[in-house]
Amino acid sequence: MNASPLNLEGAVAERYSQASQKPEAALCCPINYDARWLEVLPQELIERDYGCGDPSKWVREGDHVLDLGSGGGKICYIASQVVGENGSVTGIDMNDDMLALARQYQQEIAKNIGWDNVRFHKGKIQDLRLDLQQFEHWLQQNPATDANGWLRAEQHAEHLRKSEPMVADNSIDVVVSNCVLNLVNPDDRRQLFSELFRVLKPGGRAVISDIVSNQNVPTELQNDARLWSGCISGAFEDHEFIKAFQDAGLGKIEILDWQPEPWQVVEEIEFRSMTIRAWKPLGTGNETDAGQSAIYRGPWKEVVDDFGNVLLRGERMAITTGQMQEYEHAPYQEDLILLDEDGQPESAPASRHTRELPITDCCSPEDDCC
Ligand SMILES: C[S@@+](CC[C@H](N)C(=O)[O-])C[C@H]1O[C@@H](n2cnc3c(N)ncnc32)[C@H](O)[C@@H]1O
């Protein structure tokens, strides 16, 4: 079936409405979630999982989390437990049936967890200012029956974006998403990444699991609505995916997970799951030279940061105050020895060899390996 960008969005809406009612095996990519977070979830939500990775492994206590394309809400409910009652989780999805599924057990799950810190909103992830539920409410009172009505509705949508944005600027510690970005129309993808950047706090991070391809996907496959809505033909080419974060202004980009065996192979193109973490710079722009320096620990001979600064292994390199502020944070900190204006180590950072592991990589109390 060939489709225009408009039909692609319709195909995605139709496919996930059906998949919210009845599990669709073709949309499932097996993932090993940490079983202890699943105990509070009803089987229905566990079965209607259409993710391809587990970004929740990199969420931390106290985080304010935004889940793009939250579907049945599994990642939101896992994150809810990890962040604790001082954190919060917001799930965004454009599909009414998926939202209904996610909200169906909300009270029961909150009771099981012991706190209620999850909210779901109807919206498009490429337009995180507009709360579509609020807009729909206005449209019911002010139906658009002609072009003038449509123009008034557009004006009101713009008013809502400005006066009551669904997700505020600089408000989120970690944006997660599980198998959704590939479903967004190519024309909207630049805006999608710019929205992701906008909502993150300075120093915040994005942890995104998605399907990527190992080569460019030809147009005829992209126009196949079934392959598109099945999280296949809309896949970013792997290096283009990384570049999209970089182009949006995010840095310190890492591949956290890379599925060795492809999930699908179509016309010899491999489609696999990849999880990326990228950080929003603190952006202080402080160019002051306060006599601070950094020594890169290795093992590479030299490295270049996202601002073009080169660090040579084992050499004391003079850095600005702004650089120091960026380097003091994960994940740079563990690769560097940071020295103050007197040449004294700022603190003793953990080296990469002892770096923090994802929560699920830790041993359980009954194991005797830690
Ligand atoms: C493959 S499912 C993944 C659902 C969920 N993240 C999970 O792990 O099960 C894709 C979800 O993204 C939603 N979605 C797709 N495109 C979207 C968009 N542009 N804006 C908001 N939601 C979108 C769909 O409605 C669907 O619920």
The ligand as a Tripos MOL2 file, in Angstrom:
@<TRIPOS>MOLECULE
LIG
   27    29     1     0     0
SMALL
NO_CHARGES

@<TRIPOS>ATOM
      1 C1          5.4170    1.5360   18.7450 C.3       1 LIG1
      2 S1          4.2900    2.2750   19.8670 S.3       1 LIG1
      3 C2          5.3030    2.4200   21.3110 C.3       1 LIG1
      4 C3          4.4890    2.6370   22.5420 C.3       1 LIG1
      5 C4          5.2720    2.6600   23.8450 C.3       1 LIG1
      6 N1          6.3580    3.6020   23.8130 N.3       1 LIG1
      7 C5          5.7860    1.2740   24.2350 C.2       1 LIG1
      8 O1          6.9640    1.1760   24.5820 O.co2     1 LIG1
      9 O2          4.9970    0.3340   24.2290 O.co2     1 LIG1
     10 C6          4.1750    3.9160   19.2540 C.3       1 LIG1
     11 C7          3.2710    4.8510   20.0540 C.3       1 LIG1
     12 O3          3.5790    6.1900   19.6600 O.3       1 LIG1
     13 C8          2.3920    6.9020   19.3830 C.3       1 LIG1
     14 N2          2.7450    7.9220   18.3820 N.ar      1 LIG1
     15 C9          3.1920    7.7240   17.1220 C.ar      1 LIG1
     16 N3          3.4740    8.8880   16.5230 N.ar      1 LIG1
     17 C10         3.1860    9.8570   17.4330 C.ar      1 LIG1
     18 C11         3.2590   11.2800   17.4100 C.ar      1 LIG1
     19 N4          3.6990   11.9280   16.3370 N.pl3     1 LIG1
     20 N5          2.8800   11.9620   18.5120 N.ar      1 LIG1
     21 C12         2.4300   11.3090   19.6200 C.ar      1 LIG1
     22 N6          2.3290    9.9670   19.6900 N.ar      1 LIG1
     23 C13         2.7080    9.2460   18.6120 C.ar      1 LIG1
     24 C14         1.4120    5.8440   18.9180 C.3       1 LIG1
     25 O4          0.0800    6.2680   19.0980 O.3       1 LIG1
     26 C15         1.7860    4.6600   19.7890 C.3       1 LIG1
     27 O5          1.0990    4.6590   21.0040 O.3       1 LIG1
@<TRIPOS>BOND
     1     1     2 1
     2     2     3 1
     3     2    10 1
     4     3     4 1
     5     4     5 1
     6     5     6 1
     7     5     7 1
     8     7     8 2
     9     7     9 1
    10    10    11 1
    11    11    12 1
    12    11    26 1
    13    12    13 1
    14    13    14 1
    15    13    24 1
    16    14    15 ar
    17    14    23 ar
    18    15    16 ar
    19    16    17 ar
    20    17    18 ar
    21    17    23 ar
    22    18    19 1
    23    18    20 ar
    24    20    21 ar
    25    21    22 ar
    26    22    23 ar
    27    24    25 1
    28    24    26 1
    29    26    27 1
@<TRIPOS>SUBSTRUCTURE
     1 LIG1         1 GROUP 0 **** ****
